[in-house]
């Protein structure tokens, strides 16, 4: 996948287990997107209020966007997970959340230290 277009930010989709530490999340995000500007973290609604997700958002200086399992399940994605479907009711969290929060997927689903990360481009607002 290519670099982020100049002047844009990324919507970073997260798939995390309950209790995942903020520092682990930030490390995983940075391993996937490097020093790219992050416009938001996006995830399943019931994970958006997890202390680790909120802490990661605070460290990264970005808001968290939350989507229901139903919203995520309606998104066509490249990678589907039977495990995620059984656990949270949608076959994709990270890719679907990144797509709902942003535009074109620029980083496919990648798993780092048990954390699923995907990213889409976010066009700057005028």
N, C-alpha and C positions, 0 to 999 in steps of 0.2 A: 504494500500500500504506500502511496506517495506522501510527501510532506504536506503539512497544513498550509493552505493558501495564505499568503502574506496578509496581515491585518485581520485575520479571523481567529476565533477561539474554538475550542473543542467542547462538545457535550460528552462527558465521560459516563458511560453506563457501567454500573457496578452490580455484580452478583456476589453477595457475601452471606456467610452463615451468621446467625445470631451470636453476639459476643465478640465479633472480630474487632481487634484493636485498631485504633486510628492510625498509629504509626505504621502498622502492617499495610493498611489500605493505602496510605500516602506512598509508601515504598513501591507497592504494586502499580499504582497509577503512574508514578514517575518512570518505572521500568518500561511501561508500555508507551507512554506519550512523551517521555523526555521532559524538556523544559518548555514544551508548548503551553500557550495560555489556555487555561481551563475556564470556560464560561459557566459550567455547572456540573454537578454530579447528579446523575439520574439513576433511580432504582425503584424497586418494588415499594409500595406505600408502607408496608409493615416493617421494612428495613430502614426507611428514611428517618425514623426517629431513634434508631439504635445509637447509643453513645459513640461507638466507633465511627459510624458514618458522619454524625454531626461533628465529631472531633476532627475527622479528616477534612471536612468542608471548611471548618474554622482554620485549620492549618493552611489549607490551599487558598483561603480567602474567597470562597465561592458558595453560592446557594445550592441547596438540594432540591431537586424536582422529584416528586413522587407520582407513581402511576399504579393503578390497580392491576391485579392479575388479569382481569378481563381486558383492560386496555392493552397490556403487553401481549396477550395471546392473540389479539387481532392484527398484530404487525407481522408482515412477511419477513423472515430473517434467513440468513445463510446457514446458521447452525442451530439445531434444535436439540434439546436435552430431555430425554425421558425422565431422568433423575429430577431435574428442576420441575418438570410438569407434575410429577408425583408429590414433590415436596411443597411447592408453592402455587400450583394451579396454572402455570404458564410454561411452555416449552423454551422460553427465552426470557431472561431478565436483562442482562448487560446489553446485548445487541438491540433488543426491542426498545429498551429505555433510551439508549443513545439515539436511535432513530426518531423516537417520539420527541426528544428534547432538542434535536438538531436537524441536520439535513442529511447529506450523503455520508454513508459509513466510510471512514478513512482508516480505521483500525478494526480488523476483525476481532472476534472474541479471542482473547488470550487469557490463559490461566497462569497466575503468578502466586505461588504460596497459598493455593486454595482459594484465591480471590479471582473472580472472572471480571475482566475489563474489556470494554469495547469503546470506540470513540467515533463521533460523527462531527462534521464541520458545522460551525454556527456562523452565519453571516453577520457581520457587524451591523448594528442598528444605526440608521441615519437620523 
